[in-house]
Amino acid sequence: KPAAFSDAAIRLRRETHKTIDGASRDIEAFHMNKYVARLRELSNTISAFKANDAGDKWALREAIESLVVMINPMMPHLAEQLWEELGHTTGLTQTPWPKADPALLEADTVTLAVQVNGKMRATITLPASADQKQAEQAALAENTVKAALDGKTVKKIIVVPGRIVNVVAA
C-alpha cells in the first residue's frame, strides 16, 4: 500500500469502501436490487478512473478486486474467472469478504444548500469539521446570497450541520 494517494485515488477508495459498507448491509438484509445497483455504481466509477501513478494503480486494483469479491454471491462463475484473470491462485470461496475502512467512510467535505428566506440561492462546500460560524461566513460570502440580501437586514441564520444554511432577512 502506498504512503500517499492522489485526490482522484482517494475519491476512488472512498467510493470503494462506501460500496463495501453499503453492499454488505444490503446483502445481509436481502436487498438484492440495492446491492446490484451499488455494484453497478462502483463499476461505473472504476470505468471512469484513469490511473496515473503507483498510488492510483494500487487504488484501482483495490477497487477492482473488491468489486469482483462482491460480485461473487450473485455471479460466482464470472467472479471466479475474473479473480483468476487478476492473477489469484486461491478461489474466492477462500477469500474473505472485504472490510470497509471506517476512515474512508467519512467525507472530508460537506456540501450545504444556502437559502435566503426559504429560497435556495447557493451551495457551499466546507470541511466536514467546519463549525456553525464558518458555515455562516461562507454562506454570507456567496455572491448570489449577497445579491438576495441587498438592502435587507439579516435577522437570523439557521445552520443545520451537514445539510443547510438558512438566512432569514427582512
Disulfide bonds with the S-S distance in Angstrom:
none
